[in-house]
Amino acid sequence: MMASLKQVDPVPDAKPVTLEEGISLLEAGQGEGLVVDLGNGRMASADGHRGTDGLLQRLRGHRMMLSLASGGADLSRFEGMNDSLIVAPLVQEILDAAAQKD
């Protein structure tokens, strides 16, 4: 469990922050005791074994999924794989030598 995503009543001392605020605070090393409001009553906190590192990873992933779901991500820069296999010359030499031994 990297970080928990659960419906909770926030700790009175910890005012939930937005997703972007949470990511910024964690990147700045200020994420201890952080509670992040993900919307719809869902909160994220660093109570897993990976602590704040796990929470940061989870929040970045959540932000990416929100972007994909809203159509805000530009997927045009990704290309499909071509059908040809490219083998480095030294690897091809080894493969050719192995084929000749048979």
N, C-alpha and C positions, 0 to 999 in steps of 0.2 A: 504494500500500500504506500504510494508516494505521498499523497496528500488526500485529505478526506473531502469529499463533496457530499454534503448532507444538509438536510433541512434542520436548522437549529435556531434557537433563540440566541442571538449574540450575547457574549459575556458583557455585562453592563459597562465594564471599563474599556472594552475594545469596540470602538465605533467602526462599523464596517466601512471599507473604502471601495471605490469602483475598481473594475478590472485593470484599467490603465494605471490608476494610482498604485494599486497593489504591485503590478509589475515594476513600476518605477522605484517603489520603496525597496522591493526585494533586490533589484539590480544595484541599488545604492548600499546594500547591506543593512537595511533598516527594517527587516521583516519580522523580528521577534514578536510573537503574540498577535500577529496580523490576522484579521478576519476580512475576507474579500466577498463582497456581494456580487453574485453572478446573475442575479435577477430571478424572478419567479420563486422567491423564498429560498433559493439555494445559496449556501455560503461555503466558502473554501477556507481551510486553515491548515497550518503546517503541523499536524499532529501525527504524521506517519513517521516511519523510521528514517526517511531521507530528509526530514525537516524542511527548512526553508528552500533548499535546493529542489526538493520534490515539488513543493508548492509552486515555485517559479516555473518549472517545467510544465506542470499541469495548467497554469494560467496562460502560458504562451500557446500551448496546444488548444486551449479553450478559445483564445483570441483568434487563432488560425481557423478553427472550425466555424466560428461566427462569421468570419470574413468569407469563407467558402460558401456558407449557407446563404449569405446575403448577396452573393455574386460580386463581391468587392475584390476578390483575388484575381489577378491576371495569370491565367494558366496558359496563355498563348506562347510563353517562352519555353515551355516544355515540349520537346519533340519526342515522337514515338521512336522506338528502336528500328533501325534499318535491318534488312534481311541478311546483310553480309556480315561475316565474321572476320574481324581483323585480328591477326596474330602477329606478335612481335617477331622480327626476323630470327632472333636467337631461339625463340620457342619453336618456330617453324623448322629450323635446322634440327632441333632435338626430335621433333615429331617425325621428320623425314628419316632420320637415322634409325629411329625405333621401327618405322615401317619397313625399312630395308632389311632388318635383322630377321624378319619372319620368312 
